Amino acid sequence: MKVRAEADDWTPNGRKILSPENLTVIRNTLENEGPIIVEHWFYRGSRSPDRLVFDDFDNFVEYVQSKSAIGDAFHVWNYASVCKDENEIAAGKFPDDDDCVPRKGTY
């Protein structure tokens, strides 16, 4: 969407995903802690949100610059702080043709 709805109270002082402050936090997280989880919401509900994981700063910035339209919203989380074993809702291994899975393994 390339047209903004004035009823949404557009401002030059709002939060911007590519602000220097956000980019610093995102870059530092990627360099020092690991991947980020990104939720990309599309302005005025034009479709369901995309959810992605990035482990490279340049790939993240390229995605935002190439896949966004005006007004799209982004939420970013530190993968390591959110995705912990105690938060799993399911886990398992993919079986072989005999429906067996390894009890051990290097992952």
C-alpha positions as a printed Julia matrix, in Angstrom:
107×3 Matrix{Float64}:
  0.0     0.0    0.0
  1.48    3.33  -1.01
 -1.26    5.54   0.41
 -1.5     6.43   4.06
 -4.78    6.81   5.89
 -4.74   10.22   7.56
 -7.1     8.88  10.25
 -4.09    6.88  11.55
 -2.43   10.06  12.88
  0.88    9.97  10.98
  3.78   11.76  12.67
  7.48   12.34  11.94
  8.23   11.57  15.6
  6.96    7.98  15.75
  8.96    4.78  16.28
 10.81    3.71  13.12
 12.25    0.23  12.68
 15.36    1.52  10.88
 16.13    4.26  13.42
 19.78    4.42  14.51
 18.77    3.32  18.02
 16.9     0.24  16.8
 19.64   -0.69  14.34
 22.26   -0.48  17.09
 20.28   -2.78  19.39
 19.58   -5.23  16.57
 23.2    -5.26  15.37
 24.52   -5.73  18.92
 22.1    -8.57  19.58
 23.07  -10.34  16.35
 26.79   -9.89  16.97
 26.84  -10.76  20.67
 23.86  -12.98  21.45
 22.6   -14.69  18.3
 19.59  -14.62  16.0
 16.54  -12.36  16.17
 12.9   -13.18  15.6
 11.03  -10.64  13.47
  7.29  -10.25  13.14
  6.32   -8.12  10.13
  2.77   -6.75  10.29
  1.29   -5.25   7.15
 -0.29   -1.8    7.34
 -4.07   -1.75   7.66
 -4.27   -5.54   7.77
 -3.58   -6.12   4.12
 -2.49   -9.7    5.01
 -1.36  -11.93   7.86
  1.98  -11.1    9.49
  5.18  -12.75   8.36
  7.43  -14.26  11.02
 11.1   -14.71  10.27
 14.42  -15.45  11.96
 17.58  -13.55  11.01
 21.16  -14.24  12.0
 22.72  -11.61   9.74
 22.31   -7.85  10.15
 22.59   -7.01   6.44
 19.97   -9.62   5.54
 17.6    -8.11   8.1
 18.06   -4.58   6.76
 17.72   -5.79   3.16
 14.47   -7.58   4.05
 12.99   -4.5    5.71
 14.01   -2.2    2.85
 12.8    -4.52   0.09
  9.67   -6.14   1.58
  8.07   -3.24   3.45
  5.4    -0.78   2.5
  4.7     2.48   4.3
  3.17    1.99   7.72
  4.19   -1.67   8.09
  5.0    -2.56  11.71
  7.86   -4.68  12.99
  8.43   -6.41  16.31
 11.86   -7.88  17.06
 12.88  -10.33  19.8
 16.15  -11.83  20.9
 15.88  -15.51  19.96
 18.11  -16.65  22.83
 16.02  -14.91  25.48
 12.68  -16.18  24.18
 13.35  -19.64  22.78
 14.34  -21.69  25.8
 13.82  -25.39  26.44
 11.29  -24.63  29.19
  9.15  -22.73  26.65
  8.88  -25.57  24.13
  5.41  -26.67  23.23
  6.62  -29.7   21.26
  9.88  -31.44  20.42
 10.93  -34.62  18.69
 13.08  -36.22  16.03
 12.12  -37.3   12.55
 11.92  -41.11  12.28
 13.56  -43.39   9.75
 11.68  -45.87   7.54
 11.35  -48.24  10.53
  9.78  -45.45  12.6
 12.86  -45.31  14.87
 14.61  -42.21  16.23
 18.0   -41.91  17.93
 18.13  -41.57  21.7
 21.49  -39.83  21.36
 23.08  -37.71  18.71
 25.17  -34.65  18.04
 23.06  -31.58  17.27
